[in-house]
Amino acid sequence: MVDSLKKPGFEEMRPGVKIPAKETILTPRFYTTDFDEMERMDISVNEDELQAILEEFRADYNRHHFVRDGEFEQSWDHIDGETRQLFIEFLERSCTAEFSGFLLYKELGRRLKNKSPLLAECFNLMSRDEARHAGFLNKAMSDFNLQLDLGFLTKSRKYTFFKPKFIFYATYLSEKIGYWRYITIFRHLESHPENRIYPIFRFFENWCQDENRHGDFFDAIMRAQPQFLNDWKAKLWCRFFLLSVFATMYLNDVQRKDFYASLGLDAREYDKYVIEKTNETSAKVFPVILDVQNPKFYEYLEACVKTNEKLSAIASSSAPKPIQFVQKLPHYLSNGINLVKLYFMKPIDVSKALAPIR
């Protein structure tokens, strides 16, 4: 019999298999796209760089990296209470995001095989990386007596359709922000090993290099399709995706600030650093980036945090669902207004920036 200490607050679809977290606007999404449009893409303008990236993928620098060692072979019951619950949620969100990338890249590799073998092989090798990441995270969950049924997840999740250019914006940012998240945690725990509560964090330095290479691939793809970057619509969409990724991360992480505190990190300061670095990195390919140094940027995000706390309180109340919906409406409106304010803050035009962004 497994007691409540080992599985705090989680429902199981069968013994040891967790029911996936409910899909919300803040949970990782699964994507599909217009594969025919992908097949028609001409990458010749940047084919040399893409070939060089393919050679890096083939080298498979991390093929021996994701191997569990003896440090995993122990009881983790000392990680208990809310910290245990938040850590399992962290593992689940990370596993779901990696598995989402695996499914998308695997399908792109299959569909592009005949029309664009270079891209097909790149996508297949990236799906290899994402499968390793997802498997490693899911195995980590088993140390806490839970796992995800990834086959069930494949069939049960709703898939969001994005046109190819939106897939490129979203996956580029996902990979680059993943790099900065992983490397920041790794560097912090390297300096403060007393806060490394679980051995998976030792793997983050090499792990984030996979994320970085994947991001470089999407950078090269977008520069092979200059129409995705060089008009007024591109500037609007780049702002939208930057804001979506930054706001989602900030709201998620502040909500789970106690998890980051268990690592010795302040969730807000951690996110601000990751946002700043990802924003700077995006300037290498995006025509505009957000002005995250503007004090109002975080003022509006903090307003969303407070609103989300009210929404959570309503959801936890005993009021009937229709009443809860009515109670939530003004808070949804408030969040919408603050996100619109964030979107219409003056961005930084990379081509006109006075100083180069490194």
Sequence and secondary structure as in RCSB ss.txt:
>XXXX:A:sequence
MVDSLKKPGFEEMRPGVKIPAKETILTPRFYTTDFDEMERMDISVNEDELQAILEEFRADYNRHHFVRDGEFEQS
WDHIDGETRQLFIEFLERSCTAEFSGFLLYKELGRRLKNKSPLLAECFNLMSRDEARHAGFLNKAMSDFNLQLDL
GFLTKSRKYTFFKPKFIFYATYLSEKIGYWRYITIFRHLESHPENRIYPIFRFFENWCQDENRHGDFFDAIMRAQ
PQFLNDWKAKLWCRFFLLSVFATMYLNDVQRKDFYASLGLDAREYDKYVIEKTNETSAKVFPVILDVQNPKFYEY
LEACVKTNEKLSAIASSSAPKPIQFVQKLPHYLSNGINLVKLYFMKPIDVSKALAPIR
>XXXX:A:secstr
   TTTSTT  EEETTEE      TTS  EEE  HHHHHT   GGGHHHHHHHHHHHHH TTTTT    GGGSS 
 TTS HHHHHHHHHHHHHHHHHHHHHHHHHHHHHHHTTTT HHHHHHHHHHHHHHHHHHHHHHHHHHTTT B  H
HHHHHHS EEE  HHHHHHHHHHHHHHHHHHHHHHHHHHHH GGG  SGGGGGHHHHHHHHHHHHHHHHHHHHHS
GGGTSSHHHHHHHHHHHHHHHHHHHHHHHHTHHHHHHTT  HHHHHHHHHHHHHHHHTTT SEE  TTSHHHHHH
HHHHHHHHHHHHHHHTSSS HHHHHHHHHHHHHHHHHHHHHHHTS  EEGGG SS   
